[in-house]
Amino acid sequence: MSSPLVSISKRVIKVQPTFTADDNADNDVAFDWTEIPNAFSSKGKSSILKSIFILNGYDQAHILELLFCRGTDNDGTAPTDAQGLINASATGSAAVDITQAETQAVEICGQVNIVSGDYVEGDLLTARIAQKTGIDLIMSPRVNSTSLYVAGIWRADPATMGSIATNLMDMYLGFED
C-alpha cells in the first residue's frame, strides 16, 4: 500500500509596518495592524508561522512583541482605527489602548517576542538584523480570507522614534501549510 502524497506549501511574505511617529517608551505601540496578504494558501485554511526575519533600518536591537489577528469579520477585513492597539484620537500618545471586546472582535490569535538575542552578531553599519526560527505557531484566517494582520509593541524603551522615518523596518514572515 502506498502512502498518500502530501503537498507542503511554503512562502515568505514581506511586510513593511509603519511605525508610530510619537516619542515611544517601553510598552508603547511600535506599529499598528499591518496586513500580511496571502499568509494562508487558501481561504480559511490554517498555516504555520515558521520564521521571522527583520531588517531594522534604525540600527537598533529593538525588543518587540508581535501580535497577530484575523481581522474583523468572515472576510478578514482590516481592523478599524477604533480596533487598533493605539487610540487614534489620542494625538502624541502611543500607549496601548485596546479593550477586551476589541481584542475579541479582531480575534488576536498569536504572539511572538523578538528579543535582543534574536539579533545576529555584528550589524550592517546602518541596519540590524534579527532572525527567529522554529516558531511553529499555527494560525488560521477568517473563513473567507487568506490574510492575517501583525502589530508590534515595544518591550523596552526604543529611544526616540519620533525623529526617524516611520518605515525603516522590513519584516519577512515564513509560512508553511
N, C-alpha and C positions, 0 to 999 in steps of 0.2 A: 504494500500500500504506500502510495507516495504522499508526502506532506504537501499541504496547500501552500502556494506561493503567497508570500506576504510582501506587499509593496510599501516601502517606507519613503515618505516624502520629507525632504529636508529643505529648509530655506532660511536665508539670512535677510532680515529686513532692517533697513537703515531708517532711523528717525532723528530729527534734529529739534529737540524741545526748545521752546522759547522761555528763557529764564525770566523771573520777575525782576523788574528793574529797581526794586526797592533795596535799601540797605539791609540785607538779611542778617539774621542771627541764628544761633542754634535753635532747632525745632521750627524754623520758618519754612514756608513753601519755597522750594527751589524753582519748580515749574509745575504748571497745572496740567490737566489732562491733555495728552497728545496722542493722536490716533496712530496705531500700529496697523496699517492696512494689510490685509491678506495674511494675518498671523495664523490663520487656520486655512487648511487646504480646501475645505468645503463648508457650506453653511451649517452651523450647529454642531460641527464635528470637533472634538477636543484635540488639543496638541500639547506637546511637552516643551516648555521653555528649557533649553539645554544650556545656553550660554549667553553671556552679555559681554560685549567689548565696547569700551568707552574711550573715545579720543577727546580729551578735555583741553580745549584751546586756551583755557585760562591758566594753564601750567601749575595747577594746584592739585594735591591729592585729597579732593573733597570727599567727605563721608556722607553718603546719600542713602536714604531709604526709598526704594522704588515701590510704588503701589500700582496694582493692575485692576482694571474694572472692565465690565462687559458692556457698558452703555445703558441707555435709559429705557429702552423698550425692546420688543421682539426683533426689531430691525437693527439693533445695536447703535442707535442714534447717539451722537456725541453728548456727553453731559452738558447741561446748560451752565451758564455762569453761576446761577444760584446753586448748582450741584458741584461746583468746583471746590477745591481744597481751600481756596482763598476767597475771602469776601470781596467780590468785585467792586462793591461800593465803598470799601474802606481804603481810599487812596493813601499810599505811603505805608501801608501795613501789609506785611507778608505772613502774618500769623495764621496758622492753620485754623480754619473756621468752616467745619462741615459737621452737620448734625448726624445723629444716628439714622434718622429717616432718610437723609440724603445718601448716606453710605449704602443703605439697603436698596434705594431706588436705582443707583448706578451699579449695584452688585460688585463691590470690591471682592476680587476673587484670588488675589495673590499678593505676595510681598517678598522682596529680595533686598538685602542690605549690601551696599558697596562700601567696604571698609578700607582703611589705609593699606592693609595687607594685600588687597586686590590690585593695587597699583604696582606695575613692574619696576624693577630696579632701573635707575637712570631715568632720563627723560629725553624728549625730542627738542630741547632748547626752549621752544616756545609752547610746548604742549606736554601733557602727561597722559599715559595710557593705563587703563585698568582692564583686567580680564577676569571674569568669573565663569568657571566651567562646572559641570556636574550639578547643575541646579535641579533638574528633573522636577520642575513644577508643572503639574497637569492642570490645564485650564481649558475652559470651553467658551465659545462665543454665545451670543443670543441666537435663538433658533433660526432667524433669517439673516445672519450676519457672518462675515469672516474677519471682522475687525476686533481689536482689543485696544484699550487705552492705558497709558502709563503716566504717572505723575511722580514728582520727587519732593522729598522733604530733607532739608539739611539736618544732619545729626551731629554736627559740630559746626562751630562758627566759621563760615566761609570767608571771613574778612569782608571787605566791601565789594559787593557785586554791582552796586549802582553805577560804577564808573566804567563797566566793561560792556562790550556788545552782548546782547541777550541771546545770541545764537551760536555760541562758541563750543558747543558740545555735539558730537556725533555719537549716536548710540546704535550699535549693531546687535540685533537680537536673533539668536539662533533657535529655530523651532523644528520639531520633528513630530510626525504622527505615524 
